[in-house]
Amino acid sequence: MEQPKSFRLPVVSGQSFVGQKIKLDGNRFENCAFKGCEIVYAGGPAETSSCHFENVRWMFEGVAGTVVHVMQALGWKIVPPQ
């Protein structure tokens, strides 16, 4: 999701994360690698660009978690990418 030009997220660039809990909200990740991490998204502004995700676990909390639960209750299938 593109933010208005007056709004800039702090940039995390070129880092590798292994086995960590990473909160996406409030950051822009560029050219980062995530391996074996728990990625947490709570519904706030967040961006990723040219990042690599390997064997990560996605967690949806807060508003994002509520949306996922409602979608599942309505019969949507939420499955990890192949």
Secondary structure, DSSP 8 states (H G I E B T S, - for coil): ----TT----EEES-EEES-EEE-TT-EEES-EEES-EEEE-SS--EEES-EEES-EEEE-HHHHHHHHHHHHTT-------
